Amino acid sequence: MNTSYVIIAYYIYIPIVIFLTWYVAHTLFTQSQVFMMDIFHGKEDIATSTRKLLEIGFYLINLGFAFIIMEIYSITTKQEMLEKLSVKIGGFSIYLGIMLFINMYLFFRGRRISKQRALEAKQYPGLTNE
């Protein structure tokens, strides 16, 4: 086993997964402010706080997963190192994509529920829980 290839693989893997996680989180949660403002009926403080908390959770879950799957055993050639890295980084990219779509689904669902409750509140003003 050539440990230098394993160390090099870690030096490549770690910055890539951190950057991918940051990029997806940054894009998702920058663009989600519009949804949050709609969900929370223009209450910017609640929308921003909720968005930031969701962003922190996104980082923790995804970076935690990236570090759990980081383990790489015995690499003997450069080709093997590249192949293992492509599987690790490719798999993590697919996972991040799934997480992105789950978050988007939740934003759309929250928006739909918020609009439905607002419509019900207009139709039946005495039945609101607020």
N, C-alpha and C positions, 0 to 999 in steps of 0.2 A: 504494500500500500504506500503510495506516495502522498504524504500528508500535505506537501506544499500545494498540490492541486486542490485538495479539499479546502485549504485556507484561502486560496485564490478564488475558489467558487463562492465561499462565504463573503469575501470582499466584493464580489460582483453582485451576489444575490441581495444582500442587505440594503445597499443604496437603491437598487432598482425597486424592491418592494416598498420601501419607505417613500420613494418618489411617486410610484403608482398610487399608493394609498393617499398621499397628500393631494395629488392631482385630481383624483376622483372625488375625494371629500371636498376639496376646495371648489370644484366646479358644481357639484351637487348642492352644497349648502349655500353657495353664493346665489345660485339660481332659485333656491327654495324659498327665499325671502318673500317672493310674490305669493306663493302658496300659503305661507304662514300668515301673512297679512290678511289674506282672504279667509283662511280658517278662523282666525281670531278677530275677524270683523274690524280690521284696521288698528287694533291695539298693538302698537309697535313694540312696546316693552315686553309684552308676553310673547309675541311672535319671535323677537330677536333672542330672548332668553331660551325659549324652547328650541329654536334652531341651533343655538350654540351647544346646548346640552345634547341634542341628537348628534351633532358633529363630533363631540368628544366621545360619545358612545361608539360612533362609527370608527373613529381612530382606534379606540381600545380593542374593539372586537376584531377588526381587520388586521391590525399590527400583531395582536396576540395570536391570531391564526397563522399569520405569516411566519412568526417565530416558532410556533409549534411544528409546522411542516418543514422547517429549515434543515433539519437533520440530513446530512449527506454522508454516506459511507463510501469507503474505498474507491478512489478514482485513480486510474493508472495512466491514462493518456489525456491529451488535450481534447481529443474528439469526444471521449467519454464525459469529460467535464462539461463541454458545451451541450451535449445531449441531455445530461442530468439537469443542467441549468434551464434548458428549454422546457423540460417537463415541469420543473418546479415553478418557473416564472409564468409559463403558459397556463398551468393549473390555477395559480394564484390570480392571474388576469381573468380567467373565466369566473372564478369565485367572486372577484370584485365586481364583475359585470352583473352577476346574479344579485349581489348586495345592492348595487345601484338600482336595478329594476324593482327590487323589493321596496326600497325607500321611495321610489317614484310612485309605486302602487299605493303605499301608505299615504303619501301626500295627496294623490288624487282621491283616495277614499276619504281622507279627512276633509277635503274640500267639498266632496259630495255630501257627506253627513252634515257639515256645517250649513250648506245651502238648504238642505232638506229641513233642518231644525229652524232656520230662519223663516222658511216658507210656512212651516207649521205654526210658528209664533205669530206670523201675520194673520193666518187664517183663524187661529184660536188664541187670542191674546191672553186669556185668563189661565191657560194651561202651562205656562212656562215654568221651569224649575229654577230660574235665576232670581 
